[in-house]
Amino acid sequence: MSLRLSALAVRYISGVLVILSLASCKTQNLFTSENAPPLQQDADSSFYKTTLNYEYVIRKDDKINISVWDNDDVSVGSVYGIYNSNEVYGKWLMVDARGKINVPKIGSLYVLGATVPQVEDTLRSLFAQWIKRPIVDVKILNKEVIVMGEMKAPGKFIIEKDNNSLMEILAKAGDFDFYANKKKIQVIRVENSQVKQIVIDLTRMDNYFARNIRIIPGDIVYVPAKRGKDFDKRISAAIAVASVITAGVVIYKTFF
C-alpha cells in the first residue's frame, strides 16, 4: 500500500509542478519594455502643446455628413432631416484615396487636410450659386479614440468634440479594473507619420491639469496591469492545486 501511496503522491506532485510552471508565466502588457528608459515628459511635448484651438483635419477614409438646410437634394445624411444620419445608416460620403468626396450637384471636391469650418465655407460658396444664403453643416462621423487594457469596458469610442481630457475618455470606458496600474497610463499618438507616447501617473494630484492631458481623435489610451496580477494568479493556481491534492487524499483514505 505504501508503494501505491508513493506513486499517487508522485502524480500529484507532478501535476502541481506543471500547473505552477504555467501560472508563473508573466502577464504581458502592450507597448512596454522591461529595459526601456523612462519617458521624458517635458513641456515641449506635443501632448502638452495640444490646446483648445486644436481643430481636426480630414483624413482619408473619413466618413462625412453634409447638411444643407431645406435642401435635402444636396444633403447627405442631413442632421436637419427627420431620418437618422449616423454612421450605422450609411448616409455619408467617404474620403477616397485621392482625398476627395463626391458632393451632389457639385461633383468631386478635395477635402483632405482641411478642417470642418474650411469645408463648410467652401460648400457655402459653391451652393450659393443656386441657394440663397445656404446654411451648411459638415460632420465627421468616425472621430474615434481607442481605450485598451485594465478597464471595466474598454473599446473604441466615437467622440463629438475635437478636444477631450484624458479623464473624460477613461470615464467612457467605465471605472478602472482591479488590477489597473494607474501610475502608468499610456497615451499613443501618430503625428506626421511618427508614433509618440507618453506615460501619465494619475495617482498624484500635483500639476493635475498637466497630467489630465487632452486626447484628440486617433489617440490610443492603454491602461496596463500591475505586477501583482501575476502573483495573485500564481497564488490562485497554488490554492486550486492544494484543493485538488486535499480532495485526492480524502478520496484515497476513504476508498483504499
Secondary structure as UniProt FT lines:
FT   HELIX           2..23
FT   TURN            30..31
FT   TURN            34..35
FT   TURN            43..44
FT   HELIX           46..49
FT   TURN            52..53
FT   TURN            60..61
FT   STRAND          63..68
FT   TURN            69..70
FT   HELIX           72..74
FT   TURN            79..80
FT   HELIX           87..89
FT   STRAND          93..94
FT   TURN            97..98
FT   STRAND          100..103
FT   TURN            104..106
FT   STRAND          107..110
FT   TURN            112..113
FT   HELIX           116..127
FT   TURN            128..130
FT   STRAND          136..140
FT   STRAND          144..149
FT   STRAND          155..158
FT   STRAND          164..165
FT   HELIX           166..172
FT   TURN            178..179
FT   TURN            182..183
FT   STRAND          185..191
FT   TURN            192..193
FT   STRAND          194..200
FT   TURN            202..203
FT   TURN            206..207
FT   HELIX           208..211
FT   STRAND          214..215
FT   TURN            217..218
FT   STRAND          220..223
FT   HELIX           228..255
//
